[in-house]
């Protein structure tokens, strides 16, 4: 089944208002902004409170903290902008996905903790994996358009 026929079969019975929203460029942009919110807001926080962010990086054993913080905020803001503006989305989603999966053993090692703290970190790790799924989906959709 080609893509056009697949889209027609999947949208059969869809209310026209929903179809118009899903087809709107503005909705596409909004979805990209929302998907990347966690990254660009974190990158901006690292930029605006650079000293505190350096201390956080060094607290996780990442040094030099200034370099790790700079690289991280560039990745988070730059990758977000690439996704938002649909430019080399495959590169941005791949880089942000690798970054996101690496944060789990560095900042959320639930397997090394107990009780409430382990549960909290496991929940964050699962949320990270879900975000990676969203990044993969936007890369797929970007390639198709």
C-alpha positions, 0 to 999 in steps of 0.5 A: 500500500502506498503512502497516500492510500495508507493515509486515506485508510488511517484517516477514514472516519476522522472528524474533519476538524481533527484532520484540518488541525493535524494538517496545519503547518502551525500545529506541526510547528507547535508539536515540534516546539513542545517535543523539544521543550525539555531540551531547549528550556534546559539549555537556556537554564544552563546558559542563564545560570552557567555557574550553577550548571557547572557545579551540577556537571562536576557533581556528576563527575563530568569535568571540566564542568564549563566545557561539558555545560557548554557542549550540553547547552549547545546540543540542547538548544541547537538540536531543538532549533534544528527540529523546530525548523525542520533542518537535518532533523535526522542529525538533531534527533539522533544527537539528542537521543544519544544524549538522552540515553546517556543521562540515564546512567549518569544522572538517574542510575535507578539500579544503584538506588533503593526505595523512593529514590530508585522509583523516582529515577526509574520513572525519569529513565522511562520518561527519557526512553519515551522522549527518545521514541518521540524523537524517532517519530519526528525523524520518521515523519520529517523524512516522509515529508 
